[in-house]
Amino acid sequence: MRSITFNQDHLLLSYRHSYHAGNFADVLKHIVVIEILGYLTRKDSPFDYFDSHAGAGLYDLGAEHATRLQEYTEGIGKLNAKDWPELAGYFSILKQYNPGSDLHYYPGSPLIAMQYLRKRDRAWLFEMHPTDHDLLQRNIAADPRVRVMHEDGYPGLLALLPPLSRRGLILLDPSYEIKTDYKQVFETVNLACKKFATATYAVWYPVVERKRIDQLVSKFRNSGIKKIQRYELSVTADSRGRGMSGAGMIVVNPPWPLLEKMSRLLPRLVKALGQDEGAGFKSEVLVGE
Ligand SMILES: C[S@@+](CC[C@H](N)C(=O)[O-])C[C@H]1O[C@@H](n2cnc3c(N)ncnc32)[C@H](O)[C@@H]1O
């Protein structure tokens, strides 16, 4: 699963999100994405959604990939809709893909975002893995509001900014299996902010080596970009490179209710999803107005 293969001039990882769909990191990421999309739809004016690392769009939790690691059982599998009225939007999307009482499918960020697109909104999805690109294309079907691109999402995204709508959410969700992702994700947001300063940017990160996250966070703090917040959920204590102990979202230009909502949710998520006494959260302003 972690081997590296070469395909023409692209360095392609064999990372497949299907092994991890619905884990605690997806739960945190998709809660934040849904809060931002919900806020964008409060105004009638159109918006654009960009997903630089879109994945396959929908994951079968009974398929061999998902059952091998069973990560969803430590994530979405531990949450019951009735206990989380404040996450009604998230659970109603899950219900659409799981009409019965059991959880069989987990929607990824593109299909979640599609639930919020109105007729005049647009989505731009980048996915480089050939199989996941084809699956994404199939899962989106022919929707005139959405473009699925088999391209590198970093330059691809920059080439599209700013969109005509001048409003939007940009999700950057690399797997970080290639270590240059840490550098590239920051540099891309830094450049993108110069082209499209009013967008909300959401950058997902895994806590595998705390030092790398501290470096990423300090780049954002020192970038000159204003209005940056960070939300992090750790299910165990930091483990010095032995697997993912936590995951976080760095959000530029967050909607104003996000900090309060996440500050209320995160302690409860720690209780529900924490795996040892080292579990914890961060909900903080990295850079103010
Ligand atoms: C963490 S997964 C995405 C999950 C998805 N955003 C979600 O929340 O459902 C990262 C995806 O990025 C793809 N990928 C890796 N490098 C990429 C690049 N430079 N441009 C576009 N896609 C890339 C991988 O194939 C993988 O499917």
The ligand as an ORCA input file, in Angstrom:
! r2SCAN-3c Opt
* xyz 0 1
  C      -6.637     11.772      1.103
  S      -7.138     11.303     -0.485
  C      -8.486     12.371     -0.852
  C      -9.730     12.161     -0.069
  C     -10.872     13.074     -0.415
  N     -10.467     14.464     -0.473
  C     -12.001     12.931      0.574
  O     -12.035     13.650      1.586
  O     -12.872     12.097      0.340
  C      -5.870     12.009     -1.494
  C      -6.069     11.743     -2.974
  O      -5.176     12.580     -3.716
  C      -4.725     11.888     -4.869
  N      -3.496     12.608     -5.298
  C      -2.236     12.475     -4.830
  N      -1.442     13.442     -5.344
  C      -2.243     14.216     -6.140
  C      -2.028     15.398     -6.903
  N      -0.819     15.996     -6.929
  N      -3.069     15.939     -7.571
  C      -4.299     15.350     -7.526
  N      -4.565     14.230     -6.823
  C      -3.553     13.677     -6.121
  C      -4.547     10.471     -4.396
  O      -4.612      9.571     -5.491
  C      -5.719     10.324     -3.428
  O      -6.851      9.778     -4.070
*
